[in-house]
Amino acid sequence: MPKILLFGAGLVAAPCVEYCLRRKENTMVIATRTIAKGESLAKEYGDRVSCATVDVESDESIDNLMKDCDIAISLVPYIHHANIIKSAVKFKKNFVSTSYVSPAMEAFHDAAVEAGVTVMNEIGVDPGVDHLYAMKVIDEVHAKGGKVKSFISYCGGLPAPENSDNPLGYKFSWSPRGVLLAVRNAARFKQDGKIVDIAGPDLLRLGAKRIYTNPGYATYGYPNRDSSFYDTRYGMPECDTCLRGSLRFEGNVEIVQAFADCGLLSLDEVDFLASSAPAVSCAEAMAKLLNCADAEEDTLKAAVAAKANLPKDLQRRVLNGFKWFGLFSKTEMADRKGTYLDMLCGTMEEKLQLKDDERDMIFLQHEFGIEWADGKKEERTSTLIEYGTPGGFTAMARLVGMPCGVAVQMILDGKITKKGVFAPLTKDIYGPLIEVLEKEEGVVVKDTIL
C-alpha cells in the first residue's frame, strides 16, 4: 500500500488529500507542527490516515518521517521545501510541491537525478495550471511553424461577482498580509523587445490597467514580479512581449494605492501600535499617521485625499472605502501588532472573510499574439473560470490542491518518471496532466481565436 507523506494541513491541503485517497490502496501521514491541525483534516478518512508532529527546520525530524514513505508532498511555506527535498533525495523518495522552484530547491537537481528521484514543483494553479495551458498552445503553434510574438497572462483569486460586495471587490480565506505585501514588490517584464522595470512603490500607479478579459467582468491587472525571462523558460525566444500579472476587480487598485500612499502598508514598527501600548482607535491612529490636528472624520478625509493626491472623480469612492474599513472610526479599535500594515490587516481579516454560503472564483487568461509562416497574424486567448462550492472547497483550494494530488498519483502510477528538479513545462508532463484535469475533474479552459 503506497504511503504518502504530506507536510502541512493548510487551506489547500484538503483537496489534495481527498484526491490522493480516492485510491483505496493509498495511505497517508499528515505531518504538522501541531498535531491537532492534522487530526482535523484526517478525521473523515479513518485509519487510512495517521498524523505526526514535525519540525520542518530539523533534519532529524523530517528524516524520521521520510524514511518510511513512498512519496512526499510539501504544502508548507516554500522556505522549508529545500530541507524536505534534501531528505527526499537522501532516502530516494519522490517529492511534489505547488511552489515555484527556488535556487535552494534547484540546487538538488543533480543529486536527485543521480538518486533517481522525481522532484516535481509548480503544480497548483498559479504556478501550475497556468503552465500547462501556456505550453500547450506554445508547442502547438511552434509545431505548425508559427511564432508566439507576445504572451500576456493574468490570474486572480477573487470572490464570485455576487459576493464581491465591498469596496475592494475582494475577500480572503487566509491572512491578507501576503496579498498586501505583494503590491509592494517591484515588477519586470518584456514589452516590444525591451525590458520594463517598475519599482515597488510605483507598481499600481504605473503598472495597473484595465484588462478586457470577459464582457461580464470589470477587471484590472498589474504585473507580478519578474516575468521577463518567461520567453526563455517557455521556449519562445521570438517573443517580444512577455508579461504575467495579477487580476483584480475594478476599484481595488485605486483604494490599495491610496492605502500605500497614506503609509498603511508600512512595515515600520510604531510605539503606539505595539501590543503592550494602550488601546487606540483607528481614527486616532490615522490622525497620527497623517499628522492631523484632530481625529474628526472630515479632517481625516481631507488628509487622505491630499496625501493620496486623489482626483475629484475618485475621492468619493476611495474615501467611502476607507470609511467602510473603519479607518475613520473612533469606536473601532486599531489592531495593535506593531505596524500600520498589521492594523490594516486586522480590519481586513474581520470584514473580508469569505462566508460559508459564499463562493470564490479563479480567473485565468492567457493571451497569445501569433505570427504564422505566411505572415498572417492571429490573437488567441485561453480562459479558465472556476467557481468554488459554498460550504465545500474554494476554487483556490481546489485548483491548488487537486492538481498536486493528480501529479502525486501519476508519479505513483509510473506515468510521470522524469528525474531531477522540474516544473511541468514539457509535453510528456503537461499532456497527461491536462487529460486528467479535463476528463476526470471537469476543468474547462476555453480557447478563442479573436
C-alpha positions in Angstrom: 0.0 0.0 0.0 1.6 3.3 -1.1 2.3 5.6 1.8 2.1 9.4 1.1 3.7 11.8 3.4 2.1 15.3 3.5 3.8 18.2 5.1 1.2 20.8 6.0 -2.5 20.9 6.6 -3.4 24.4 5.5 -6.3 25.6 3.3 -5.2 23.9 0.1 -4.4 20.6 1.7 -7.9 19.2 1.9 -8.5 18.8 -1.9 -5.0 17.2 -2.3 -5.8 14.7 0.5 -9.2 14.0 -1.0 -7.8 13.3 -4.4 -4.9 11.1 -3.2 -7.2 9.0 -1.0 -9.7 8.2 -3.8 -7.4 5.3 -4.5 -8.3 2.8 -1.8 -4.8 1.4 -1.7 -3.2 4.7 -0.7 -2.5 5.7 2.9 -1.2 9.0 4.2 0.7 10.5 7.1 -0.1 14.2 7.7 2.8 15.9 9.3 2.2 19.3 11.0 3.7 21.5 13.7 0.7 20.9 15.9 -0.9 17.6 15.6 -4.5 18.9 16.2 -4.5 20.6 12.8 -3.6 17.4 11.0 -6.2 15.4 13.0 -8.9 17.9 11.9 -8.1 17.2 8.3 -7.7 13.4 8.8 -10.8 12.6 10.8 -13.0 11.6 7.9 -10.6 9.1 6.4 -10.4 6.7 9.3 -7.3 4.5 9.8 -6.0 5.2 6.3 -4.6 8.5 7.6 -2.4 9.0 10.6 -0.9 12.2 12.0 2.5 13.2 13.2 4.3 16.3 14.5 7.2 17.6 12.6 9.7 20.4 12.9 10.4 21.4 9.3 13.6 23.1 10.4 15.0 19.9 11.9 16.7 17.4 9.5 16.2 14.7 12.1 12.5 15.3 12.5 12.0 15.3 8.7 14.2 12.2 8.2 12.3 10.2 10.8 9.1 10.5 8.7 10.7 10.5 5.2 12.4 7.1 5.5 9.1 5.2 5.8 7.1 6.9 3.0 6.9 6.3 -0.8 6.3 9.9 -1.9 6.4 13.3 0.0 4.2 16.4 -0.6 5.2 19.8 0.8 2.4 22.3 1.3 4.3 24.3 4.0 5.8 27.7 3.1 8.4 27.5 0.3 11.3 28.4 2.5 11.1 24.9 4.0 11.0 22.9 0.8 14.8 22.6 0.4 15.1 20.9 3.7 12.4 18.4 2.8 13.9 17.8 -0.7 17.2 17.1 0.9 15.7 14.4 3.0 13.7 13.0 0.0 16.9 12.7 -2.1 18.7 11.1 0.8 16.1 8.4 1.2 15.4 8.2 -2.6 11.7 9.3 -2.2 9.8 11.2 -4.8 8.6 14.7 -4.0 5.9 17.2 -5.1 5.2 20.8 -4.3 3.0 23.6 -5.7 5.6 26.3 -5.2 8.0 28.0 -7.7 11.4 26.3 -7.9 13.7 28.4 -5.8 17.5 28.4 -6.2 17.8 26.4 -3.0 15.4 23.8 -4.4 17.2 23.8 -7.9 20.5 23.1 -6.1 19.3 19.5 -5.5 18.7 18.8 -9.2 21.9 16.8 -9.9 21.7 14.9 -6.7 18.0 14.0 -7.4 18.9 12.8 -10.9 21.7 10.6 -9.5 19.4 9.2 -6.9 16.7 8.5 -9.4 14.2 10.8 -7.6 11.4 12.9 -9.1 11.2 16.4 -7.6 8.2 18.0 -9.3 7.1 21.5 -8.4 4.8 24.3 -9.6 1.7 22.1 -9.9 -1.0 24.2 -8.3 -3.0 26.8 -10.3 -0.5 29.8 -10.5 2.0 28.3 -10.9 0.7 25.1 -12.3 -2.4 25.0 -14.4 -1.2 28.3 -16.0 2.0 26.5 -17.1 0.1 23.5 -18.6 -2.1 25.6 -20.9 0.5 28.1 -21.8 2.9 25.4 -23.0 0.0 23.5 -24.8 -0.6 26.5 -27.1 3.0 27.5 -27.5 4.0 24.0 -28.5 1.0 23.7 -30.9 2.0 27.0 -32.6 5.6 26.0 -32.9 4.7 22.6 -34.3 2.7 24.3 -37.1 5.6 26.6 -38.0 4.3 29.7 -36.2 5.8 32.1 -33.7 4.5 33.4 -30.4 5.3 37.1 -30.7 3.5 38.1 -27.5 2.4 36.3 -24.3 0.3 38.1 -21.7 -1.2 36.2 -18.8 -3.3 37.4 -15.9 -4.6 35.3 -13.0 -6.7 36.3 -10.0 -8.3 34.5 -7.0 -11.4 36.6 -6.5 -14.8 36.4 -4.8 -17.6 35.4 -7.2 -19.1 38.7 -8.6 -22.3 38.3 -6.5 -20.1 38.1 -3.4 -17.7 41.0 -4.3 -19.8 43.3 -2.1 -17.2 45.5 -0.5 -15.0 48.5 -1.7 -12.1 46.2 -2.7 -14.2 43.7 -4.5 -12.0 41.1 -2.7 -12.3 38.5 0.0 -9.9 36.3 1.9 -9.9 32.8 3.1 -6.5 33.3 4.6 -4.4 36.2 6.1 -4.4 39.3 3.8 -0.9 40.2 4.8 0.8 38.3 1.9 -1.6 39.9 -0.6 -0.9 43.4 0.6 2.8 42.8 0.7 2.7 41.6 -2.9 1.7 45.1 -4.1 5.0 46.4 -2.7 7.1 44.1 -5.0 9.0 45.5 -8.0 8.0 44.2 -11.4 9.9 43.4 -14.5 8.5 42.3 -17.9 9.3 42.5 -21.6 7.4 44.8 -23.9 8.1 45.3 -27.6 11.5 43.8 -27.2 12.6 46.0 -24.3 12.8 45.2 -20.6 10.5 47.3 -18.4 11.2 47.8 -14.7 8.6 49.2 -12.3 9.7 49.9 -8.7 7.6 48.5 -5.9 6.1 51.9 -4.8 5.0 52.6 -8.4 3.6 49.1 -9.2 -0.1 50.0 -9.0 0.2 53.6 -10.2 2.3 52.8 -13.3 1.6 49.1 -13.9 -2.1 48.7 -13.4 -4.5 49.0 -16.3 -8.0 47.8 -17.4 -7.8 44.3 -18.7 -10.6 43.2 -21.0 -10.9 39.6 -20.1 -14.7 38.9 -20.4 -17.7 41.2 -21.1 -19.2 40.1 -17.8 -16.3 41.2 -15.6 -14.7 44.6 -14.9 -11.1 43.7 -14.2 -7.8 45.4 -13.7 -4.4 43.8 -13.8 -0.9 44.6 -12.8 2.5 42.9 -13.5 3.6 40.2 -11.0 7.3 40.3 -10.1 9.7 39.2 -12.8 8.2 37.7 -16.0 10.9 39.0 -18.3 12.6 35.6 -18.6 9.5 33.6 -19.5 10.3 33.9 -23.2 13.2 31.6 -22.4 11.5 29.5 -19.8 8.6 28.8 -22.2 10.9 28.2 -25.1 9.7 31.1 -27.3 12.8 33.3 -28.0 10.9 35.1 -30.7 8.5 36.6 -28.1 8.8 40.4 -28.0 6.2 41.0 -25.2 6.1 38.7 -22.2 4.1 39.6 -19.0 2.4 37.7 -16.2 0.2 39.6 -13.8 -2.4 39.6 -11.1 -6.1 40.3 -11.7 -8.5 42.3 -9.5 -12.0 43.7 -9.9 -12.4 47.3 -10.8 -12.0 49.7 -7.8 -9.5 47.5 -6.0 -6.3 49.2 -7.4 -7.3 52.7 -6.6 -8.1 52.0 -2.9 -5.0 49.8 -2.3 -2.9 52.6 -4.0 -4.4 55.1 -1.5 -3.6 52.7 1.3 0.1 52.7 0.1 0.2 56.5 -0.4 -1.0 57.1 3.1 1.5 54.7 4.7 -0.9 51.9 5.6 1.3 49.3 4.0 4.3 50.3 6.1 6.3 47.6 8.0 7.9 50.2 10.3 7.3 49.5 14.0 5.2 52.2 15.7 5.3 52.5 19.5 1.6 53.3 19.9 0.6 50.2 17.8 2.7 47.9 20.0 0.7 45.1 21.7 1.7 46.5 25.1 0.6 50.0 24.2 -2.8 51.5 25.4 -5.8 50.9 23.2 -6.1 53.4 20.4 -9.0 53.9 17.9 -8.5 53.6 14.2 -9.3 57.3 13.8 -6.6 58.3 16.3 -4.1 56.0 14.6 -4.9 57.5 11.2 -4.6 61.1 12.7 -1.1 60.2 13.9 -0.2 58.7 10.6 -1.4 61.7 8.6 -0.2 64.3 11.1 -3.7 65.6 11.6 -4.6 68.1 14.3 -7.6 66.0 15.3 -9.2 62.7 14.5 -12.5 64.1 13.1 -13.8 62.3 10.0 -13.8 65.4 7.8 -10.2 66.2 8.8 -9.1 62.6 8.1 -10.9 62.6 4.7 -9.2 65.8 3.6 -5.8 64.5 4.7 -6.3 61.2 2.8 -7.4 63.0 -0.3 -4.3 65.2 -0.1 -1.8 62.6 0.8 -3.0 60.2 -1.9 -3.4 63.0 -4.4 -6.9 61.8 -5.2 -8.6 63.3 -8.3 -12.1 64.5 -7.7 -13.8 61.7 -9.6 -12.1 59.1 -7.3 -12.4 60.9 -3.9 -15.9 59.8 -3.0 -15.3 56.1 -3.8 -11.9 55.9 -2.2 -12.9 57.8 0.9 -16.0 55.7 1.3 -13.8 52.7 1.1 -11.6 54.0 3.9 -14.7 54.6 6.0 -16.1 51.2 5.2 -13.0 49.6 6.7 -13.5 51.6 9.9 -10.3 53.7 9.4 -12.1 56.9 10.4 -13.9 55.3 13.3 -13.4 56.5 16.9 -15.2 53.3 18.2 -13.3 50.7 16.3 -10.0 49.9 18.0 -6.8 49.5 16.0 -5.3 46.0 15.8 -2.1 46.6 17.8 0.6 44.2 16.4 3.3 46.8 15.8 2.8 48.3 12.3 0.2 50.1 10.2 0.2 47.1 7.9 -0.9 44.9 10.8 -3.6 47.4 11.7 -5.0 47.3 8.2 -4.8 43.5 8.1 -6.7 43.3 11.3 -9.7 45.1 10.0 -9.5 43.2 6.7 -9.4 39.8 8.3 -12.6 40.8 10.2 -14.5 42.4 7.3 -13.4 40.5 4.2 -13.9 36.9 5.2 -15.5 34.6 2.6 -18.6 33.3 4.3 -19.8 29.7 4.3 -22.7 30.4 1.9 -20.4 32.4 -0.5 -18.1 31.3 -3.3 -14.9 32.4 -4.7 -13.6 32.1 -8.3 -10.3 31.7 -10.2 -10.0 33.7 -13.3 -7.0 32.8 -15.5 -6.5 34.1 -19.0 -3.5 33.8 -21.4 -3.4 36.0 -24.5 -1.2 34.9 -27.3 -0.1 37.1 -30.2 0.8 34.6 -33.0 2.5 35.1 -36.3 2.2 32.3 -38.9 4.8 31.3 -41.5 2.8 33.1 -44.3 2.8 36.4 -42.3 -0.8 36.1 -41.1 -1.3 37.3 -37.6 -3.6 35.9 -35.0 -4.7 36.6 -31.5 -5.8 33.8 -29.3 -6.9 33.5 -25.7 -7.1 30.6 -23.3 -9.5 31.3 -20.4 -10.3 29.4 -17.2 -13.1 30.4 -14.9 -13.6 28.1 -12.0 -16.1 28.7 -9.1 -15.8 27.4 -5.6 -18.6 25.4 -3.9 -20.3 27.2 -0.9 -19.7 25.1 2.1 -17.2 23.0 0.2 -13.8 23.6 -1.4 -13.0 27.0 -2.5 -11.9 27.4 -6.1 -8.5 28.5 -4.9 -8.0 25.5 -2.6 -9.3 23.0 -5.2 -7.2 24.3 -8.1 -4.0 24.3 -6.0 -4.5 21.1 -4.0 -6.2 18.9 -6.6 -3.6 19.2 -9.4 -0.9 18.5 -6.8 -2.8 15.3 -5.9 -3.1 14.4 -9.6 0.6 14.7 -10.0 1.3 12.6 -6.9 -0.9 9.8 -8.3 0.6 9.9 -11.7 4.1 9.5 -10.2 2.9 6.6 -8.1 1.3 5.0 -11.2 4.6 5.4 -13.2 3.0 7.9 -15.6 5.5 10.6 -14.7 9.0 9.3 -14.5 11.2 12.3 -15.1 14.0 12.7 -12.6 15.5 15.8 -11.0 14.0 19.1 -10.0 11.5 20.4 -12.6 8.2 22.1 -13.3 5.5 20.8 -15.8 6.7 22.5 -18.9 7.2 19.7 -21.3 4.6 17.8 -23.3 5.4 14.4 -21.7 4.4 16.0 -18.3 1.7 18.6 -19.1 -0.1 16.4 -21.7 -1.2 13.6 -19.3 -1.9 16.2 -16.6 -4.3 18.1 -18.8 -6.0 14.9 -19.8 -6.8 14.0 -16.2 -7.8 17.6 -15.2 -10.3 17.8 -18.1 -11.7 14.2 -18.2 -11.7 13.4 -14.5 -12.0 16.8 -12.8 -14.1 18.8 -15.3 -11.5 21.6 -15.7 -12.5 23.7 -18.7 -10.1 26.0 -20.5 -11.7 27.7 -23.4 -9.6 28.6 -26.4 -10.8 31.5 -28.5 -9.4 33.0 -31.7 -10.1 36.7 -31.8 
